[in-house]
Amino acid sequence: MLLTSPQYIVLNKVCESILNVNKKICFAAVINEKGRVLQSKDRVGIIDCMPTTKQEMFFMEYSLRQNMRKEFDDDFGDVRYTYTEREKETLFTFPLDNHLIIVACRSGVNPVSFSRKIISIIDQCKIKLDLEKNIDGTWKNNQGGGYVNE
């Protein structure tokens, strides 16, 4: 699926809004089903410190996990978010249609209240992205808005 320039701008604003939720947030990224980064914002350069191949593996691994989780949606319901606490960072993932938002932050955030804030931002994003869809589910190509490859 191709994204229009306005949709790409919405994803950029989502990443910015997520970074503004809490100073402990290190980065926010939106990836597609193949683990390709569509948009990201990095406050402390945590992702940029990784070699490119390691970055690709990091995002592809999260994409693979998300795709595998979908196999159990009928049994358990849709995934709202995932939470992983590591020694140095806390990682969250939030589904956004066929995409995935990954958020990393320093330890010490309350996962429940934090995830509610992020879900609220994502819900607003869904509303904006839905405004870009045609009735048949294809994407509108707004004035001046070319398509952006995933």
C-alpha positions as CSV (number, residue, x, y, z in Angstrom):
1,M,0.0,0.0,0.0
2,L,1.3,3.5,-0.9
3,L,0.9,6.4,1.4
4,T,0.0,9.9,0.2
5,S,2.1,12.9,1.3
6,P,-0.7,14.1,3.7
7,Q,-0.8,10.6,5.3
8,Y,3.0,10.6,5.7
9,I,2.7,14.0,7.4
10,V,0.0,12.6,9.8
11,L,2.5,9.8,10.7
12,N,5.2,12.4,11.3
13,K,2.9,14.3,13.6
14,V,2.0,11.1,15.5
15,C,5.7,10.5,16.2
16,E,6.1,14.1,17.3
17,S,3.0,13.9,19.6
18,I,4.3,10.6,21.1
19,L,7.7,12.2,21.9
20,N,5.8,15.1,23.7
21,V,3.9,12.7,26.0
22,N,6.9,12.2,28.3
23,K,10.5,13.3,28.5
24,K,11.6,9.7,29.1
25,I,10.5,8.7,25.6
26,C,13.6,8.0,23.4
27,F,12.1,7.3,20.1
28,A,8.8,6.6,18.2
29,A,8.7,4.9,14.8
30,V,6.0,3.7,12.5
31,I,6.8,0.6,10.5
32,N,5.0,-1.3,7.8
33,E,4.2,-5.0,7.7
34,K,7.7,-5.7,6.3
35,G,9.5,-3.8,9.1
36,R,10.4,-0.8,6.9
37,V,10.4,2.5,8.7
38,L,7.8,4.8,7.3
39,Q,8.4,7.6,9.8
40,S,10.4,8.0,13.0
41,K,11.5,10.6,15.6
42,D,14.5,9.9,17.8
43,R,15.2,12.1,20.8
44,V,18.5,10.7,22.0
45,G,19.9,9.0,18.9
46,I,19.4,5.5,20.3
47,I,18.5,4.0,16.9
48,D,21.1,6.0,15.0
49,C,23.8,4.4,17.2
50,M,22.9,1.0,15.8
51,P,24.4,-0.2,12.5
52,T,21.9,-0.1,9.7
53,T,21.7,-3.9,9.5
54,K,21.0,-4.1,13.2
55,Q,18.3,-1.4,12.8
56,E,16.6,-3.4,10.0
57,M,16.7,-6.6,12.1
58,F,15.2,-4.7,15.1
59,F,12.2,-3.4,13.1
60,M,11.7,-6.6,11.1
61,E,11.6,-8.6,14.3
62,Y,8.9,-6.5,15.7
63,S,6.9,-6.7,12.5
64,L,7.3,-10.5,12.4
65,R,6.0,-10.7,16.0
66,Q,3.0,-8.5,15.2
67,N,2.1,-10.5,12.1
68,M,2.3,-13.7,14.2
69,R,0.1,-12.3,16.9
70,K,-2.6,-11.7,14.3
71,E,-3.0,-15.5,14.0
72,F,-4.6,-15.4,17.5
73,D,-6.9,-12.4,17.1
74,D,-10.0,-14.6,16.6
75,D,-9.2,-16.4,19.8
76,F,-8.1,-13.6,22.1
77,G,-9.1,-10.4,20.4
78,D,-7.0,-7.7,18.7
79,V,-3.8,-6.7,20.3
80,R,-4.1,-3.2,21.8
81,Y,-0.4,-2.9,22.7
82,T,2.6,-4.9,23.9
83,Y,5.0,-3.9,26.7
84,T,8.5,-5.2,27.1
85,E,10.7,-4.1,29.9
86,R,14.4,-4.5,29.2
87,E,17.4,-3.6,31.4
88,K,18.1,-0.3,29.7
89,E,14.8,0.6,27.9
90,T,11.1,-0.1,28.0
91,L,9.5,-0.9,24.6
92,F,5.9,-0.6,23.6
93,T,4.2,-1.5,20.3
94,F,0.9,-0.3,19.1
95,P,-0.9,-1.6,16.0
96,L,-2.1,1.0,13.5
97,D,-4.1,-0.7,10.8
98,N,-1.4,-2.7,8.9
99,H,1.4,-0.7,10.5
100,L,3.0,-0.8,13.9
101,I,4.1,2.0,16.1
102,I,7.2,1.2,18.3
103,V,8.0,3.5,21.2
104,A,11.1,3.2,23.4
105,C,11.5,5.0,26.7
106,R,13.7,5.0,29.7
107,S,12.5,2.7,32.5
108,G,10.1,4.2,35.1
109,V,6.9,4.9,33.2
110,N,3.7,3.5,34.3
111,P,2.8,1.1,31.4
112,V,-1.0,1.3,31.8
113,S,-1.3,5.1,32.0
114,F,1.4,5.6,29.4
115,S,-0.2,3.2,26.9
116,R,-3.6,4.9,27.3
117,K,-2.0,8.3,26.3
118,I,-0.4,6.7,23.3
119,I,-3.6,4.9,22.3
120,S,-5.4,8.2,22.4
121,I,-2.9,9.8,20.0
122,I,-3.2,6.8,17.7
123,D,-7.0,7.0,17.7
124,Q,-6.7,10.6,16.6
125,C,-4.3,9.5,13.9
126,K,-6.8,6.9,12.7
127,I,-9.5,9.5,12.3
128,K,-7.1,11.7,10.2
129,L,-6.0,8.8,8.1
130,D,-9.6,7.6,7.5
131,L,-10.4,11.0,6.1
132,E,-7.9,10.3,3.4
133,K,-9.6,7.0,2.3
134,N,-12.1,6.8,-0.5
135,I,-15.3,4.8,0.0
136,D,-13.8,1.8,-1.8
137,G,-10.8,1.7,0.6
138,T,-8.3,3.2,-1.8
139,W,-6.3,6.2,-0.8
140,K,-7.2,9.7,-2.1
141,N,-4.4,11.6,-3.8
142,N,-5.0,15.1,-2.5
143,Q,-3.8,18.3,-4.2
144,G,0.0,18.5,-4.1
145,G,0.1,15.1,-2.3
146,G,2.0,12.5,-4.2
147,Y,2.3,9.0,-3.1
148,V,5.1,7.9,-0.7
149,N,6.5,4.4,-1.1
150,E,6.6,2.0,1.8
